[in-house]
């Protein structure tokens, strides 16, 4: 195997007392052709710092090297923090003959003069990174100057490393998944960053998974890779090349090999520089599991808000819970058919968007009921939500509409009775209407339906669409999983196990006749014509409507529900207008309500949200408008992780 070598000169020297807090050693890089300049640069320091100049070889890593038969997972601990290193070195720099691991930091001076001010600014910047720590400053590799023509094949990524006689390995920090939000921890291949594998590292003596995250110092967002270094979790109904898709079901995970490709949108954001750090837990087949008793195959993720035992709900359960729990995670992907992004966004107190949808199947994903289902996404801040929304709209070729809202509708059918929540959302809607110079109205949907429904229909709205969603959904869920049932039984000679809620969904889906399915689709069509034309005024470029609904979730994970056959699954809620019609629906946390917890016996805070429905194609305009309005209204455009979504004083926790 022929390696590509580059020759360098090194300088190692002990730091003066004034730099003692930074490191104990420096290693200077400079091309050998400029060795004289380096000696001149360091001449005044040699006697003071006992500099040793050592010739050394640096070689770029070839993709052909990533082909070991035996693979190892290496976990290291430094200052009580666990780290992971991949199999092969990022840089084949040999500054030691020892096989033992040692920490180091690479600093690139970018051809600037090496001064105490430069080093301090670098250290201040490095300390913003959660993977880096001062413990990595035991050895510093300082790149002083180099010829880009000679070094174009070597990526001098700054940040924390571990090194041995094999070279320099990038440090990945390991975090425990204490909230049990993830089903798999994932890392990109060193040979092909679009291919991933499951990380099997364990640390901290915890029973939960450990998630590996790379240093943000290694990535510099650019026009070519604007998402460089962003850490992303993806729902386990979406394919990730090299990793099994489990759909929240053990039998499904056992039945099929790792995915040969990624869901198209995931592949696109990887190409933009995003790092997929794990697959998040999902309700089985993105269906329905509300309490611990429903989660038979895997544990129910914990909601970090309030008393820690409020349900995380679903079906994109892990994606929302993880964002509410972990500050080291940037955004997550989920899917939404009847509220599977919006409901967990409400319960976990994060931002969630179900984007404009065209009713077609997402390529590279087993998402039942494509007429309703679409990929959606979560973030802790509106700025991050806007970033990912821009990529989604560009990828989907969604024509972004201008924001011309003339009316804000708060239908009384969706009012809530929890103290403070209804009043606060009404105040929010009133202030927004003034900001947009729009009229705030409280017209009942039933009144609008009576005025504009087809003459042949006499039923009230909520009676007419009561069975529509469940009949279409369960039929599609049953049909789209038929291959799985056949494949599993052929391979294992018995039926696959699914949880009781899924059993009910399959049973109900199997009972839907072609005639009933046809009429249900007609009900969807009728709803959409009425809702888009007479409620949202979707096609009116000068007078569209926003619909705002108050949202909260206060059920607990240990609640007792009837068995699925005795539950009431039929009905129509505020989520389904967007599910049926494909308009965008964003959930934004706007406050916290006090409640007396039966878990802690103390007053806790429950996040509540405003659910905002807009016209098709106004996804970006909605977010941009909220980024402008919320600070004026006095609400943050981002939320915290942990017990509370917003900062609160302890004195505020009195009932």
Secondary structure, DSSP 8 states (H G I E B T S, - for coil): ----EEEEEEEEEE--GGGTTT-SEEEEEEEGGGHHHHHHHHHHHHHHHT-EEEEEEEE---GGG---SS---EEEEETTEEEEE-SS-SBEE------S-EEEEEEE-TT----HHHHHHHHHHHTT-SS--GGGGGSEEEEEE--HHHHTT-----EEEEEETTEEEE-EEEEE-TT--EEEEEEE-SS-TT-EEE-----TT-SS-EEEEE-GGG----SS-TTTT-EEEEETTB-BTTB---TT-HHHHHHS-S-SS--HHHHHHHHTT-EEEEEE--SGGGS---SGGG--SS------STTTTB---SSSHHHHHHHHH-TT--EEEEEESSSTTHHHHHHTT-EEEE----S---TTB--S-TTT-EEEEEESBHHHHHHHHHHHHHHTT-------EEEEE--GGG---STTHHHHHHHHHHHHHHHHT-EEE---HHHHHHHHS-TT--S-HHHHTTTHHHHHHHHHHHHHTHHHHHHHHHHHSS-----HHHHHHHHHHHH--HHHHHHHHHHHHHHHHHIIIIIS-TT-TT-EEEEEEEEE---BTT-----GGGS------TTHHHHHH---EEEEEEEEEEEE-TTTSSEEEEEEEEEEE--TT-HHHHHHHHHHHHHHHT--SB--SSS-SS---GGGG--
